[in-house]
């Protein structure tokens, strides 16, 4: 429980070494379920089995332990969200918020509102998503997680970008960039600025920012996105040699289907 935030891989390894099925204490079993789902989530792994978190939920319901029940319901909701069962996920999140009404676990509350915002975006309710992201950001600030709050600022900016309010989006992206003291966050903020210029066909400005962004570390498929947008900006300016180089380079990084498809479009043309 102490190392799960800072060393989630070690925490997961330790948890897997515990023979929880033969644990005689129901309280320990219930705690184990919450910690296992938390560790799996921190390591970006599938949240399973359901029986584990269901036992935790039942135990904390019977004990009227709203704090732990709220946390268990959150991870149950997140398992539904990852399975694209948004209705079930939303139900768990709302119930979790009800149980955490008097909680000071601001970090957990921020996660719940962030997940609810993600579901709202999937349902194309951008205004509702933005309201929830703003609440999430406020809870992150309360919990002292300044860097995470700035990431949430980027998410809020992206809701404006989805509504084609590019000036407001750029304002928020630039604010996060100015306040950033973290290289990952800085790279992400510059990426969002570059992509915004790309969407409004200001390709010279897009190239300046996207070139900067590829000098910074990245997570998941962000490098592929940066390189693709850089390639397409050069393509629109008829600078085909540069477009070819960056499209080919983008394909060497992890990417989603859309990014790969667009890179092949550029290369084919």
N, C-alpha and C positions, 0 to 999 in steps of 0.2 A: 504493500500500500504506500510505503514511503518513497519508493523509487519509480513508481509507475509513470509519473509525469516526466522525469528526466531521463530514465533508462527503460523505456517501454519494452524493448527487446529482452533485456535481462529479467524484467518483471514477468513477462510472458513465459520465459523459460522456467523460472522458478514455479510459477503457477501450474505449469504442465507436469512438474515433478511431484505435485501433491495428489495423493489418492483421495480425491474429494468424495467419491462414491462410498467409501468406507468411513467417512467422517461421521462421528456419532452426534456431534453438536449441530442442530439445525441452524443456529445462529451463524456458525462458521460456514456452513454450506451456503446460506443465503448471501453472506458477504463474499464468498468465493465466486458465486455467480456474477455479481456486479463487477468484481475486480477482473474476472476473466473477460467479460464483454468489453470492459474499458481497455484492457490490455490489447485485445484483438483489434479494437477500433483504432487504438494508437498505432498499431502496426499495419493498418490498412488491410486487415484480413476479414474474412466472412464472420459475421456474428452468429455463432451457433455453438451448441444446439439450443433450440427453443426451450427445452425442458429445464435447462440450467437457469435461465433468467425468469422463467415462469415460477420456479420454486422460490426464487428470491422475492418476486412480487407477492406471492401468496403469503410468505412468511412475514414480510413487512406490513402487509395489510392486516394480518391477524394481530400483530404487535402494535399497530397504530403508530409505526415509525415513519412519519410522513417524509422526513428528510431522505432516508434511504429508499423509501418507496418511490419518491419522485425521481431519484437517480435511476432506479431499476426500470421504471416506466420509460424514461428517456431512451435507454439503450434498447428496450423492446421496440420503441417507436423508430429508432434509427435502423434496426434490423428490417423493419417493414419498408422504410424509405429506400434502403439499398436494393430491396426486392421490387421497387416501383409500385408498392401498395400504398399509395399516398393517402387514401381515405383512412386506412387502419393506422398509418403513421401519425396522421393529424390527430386522431382520437387519442392516441397514447400521449402525444405531446401536450394536448390540452389538459388531459388528466394529470400529467406530470406538473404542469404549471399550477394547477389547483392545489396539489399536495405541497408545492414549494412556495405557497403564497407568503409565508413568513420567513422564508429562507434568506440567508445572506451568502449563499453559494452563487455569487454573481457570475462566475465563470460558466457554471452549468446552465444558468438561466440564459446567458448569452448564446450558448450552443443551441438551446431549444428554439429561441427566436430566429436564429440564423437558419436552422433546418426548416422551420415554418416558412421563412422567406423563400428558400429554395423551392419549396413545393408551390408557393404562390407564383413564382416565375414560370415553373413548368405548366401552370394553369393559365398563364398569360395575364395574371393579375399583377401588373407591375407596381401600381400604386400601393397595394397591400403589401407587396414584397418590400418596398422601400420603407414603409412604416415599421415593419418588423426588423429590418436591418438597422434602422436608427435606434430602436430599443436595444438590440444586441450590442451595438457600438457603445451605448451608454453603460450597459452592464460591464463591458470589458474595461472601460475607463474606471468604473468603480472598483473592479478587481485588481487594478494596477497593471493590466496587460496593455500597455501603450502600443506596442508593435501590432498586436492582434487587432486593436481598435483601428489602426491605420489601414490594415488589410480590409477591415469592414468598410472603411471610407472608400476604398477602391470598388468594393461591391456596390455601394450606394451609387457611386459614379456610373457604374455599368447599367444601373436601372435607368438613369437619365439617357445613357447612350442608346439603350433599347428603344427609348421613346424619341430618339433623334434630337434630343436636347444636348447637342454636342458642346456648347459653350459651358453649360453647367457641369457636364461630365469632365471636361478639361480642367475646370476650376478645382474640382475635388481631387483629380489625379495629381495636379501640380501641388496641391496642399500636402498630400501624402508624401510626395517626393521631397518637398522642402523639409518636412518633419522627420523623415526617415533617417535612422542611424544604422540600418541593417542592409547589407548588400543584396540579399534576396528580395526584400521589400523594395529597395531602390530599383532593381532590375524590373520588377513587376510593374512599378509605377511608370517607368519610362516606356515599357512595353505598351501599357494602356494608352499613354499619350500618343505613341507612334501609331497604334491601331486606329485611334480616333481620327488622326489626320488622314490615314489611309481611307477610312470610310467616307470622309468628306472631300476626297479626291485632291487633297493637298499633298501630292506625292513627294515633293522635295522635303517638306517638313517631316513626313512619315519616314523617309530614308534617314534623315539626320538622327531621329530618335531611335529608330529600330536598330541602326548601326551601333548606337550607344548601348542599347539593351542587351545585345549579344555578348557584350563584354562582362556581363554579370551572371552569377550563378542562377540556376533555374530548378524548378520542380516539375515533375510529370511531363506534359507535352508542350510546355511553354517555349522551349527553344525551337521546336519545329514550327510553332505558330509565328515566332519572331522572324525566322528565316523565310517562311512562306510569304508573309506580308511584305518583307523586304524585297523578295523576288518579284512579287506582283507589282510593287511600286515601280521597280525598274522596268518591268514589262510594259506598264502603262506609259512610261516615258520613252519607250522604244529603245531602251538600252539593253539589248537582248543578251549580250555576253554575260553581263552581271546578273540578269534575270535567270539565265541558265545555271550559273554557278550556285546561286543561293537556293534555287529550287532543288537541285541535286543534293546540296548539303542538307536541306530540310528533311529529305527522305532518309537520311542516316540516323535521325533521332526518333524516339517514340512519338507517335502522332495518332490522332483520331482519323476516321475515314474521310471526313470532309477535307482536312488539311492535305492528306495524301492525294485525294482526287484533284484538288486545285493545283498541286505541284505538278501532277502528270498533265493537267490541262496546259500549263505554262510550257512544259517541256515539249509537248506534242505540237503546240503552236509555233 
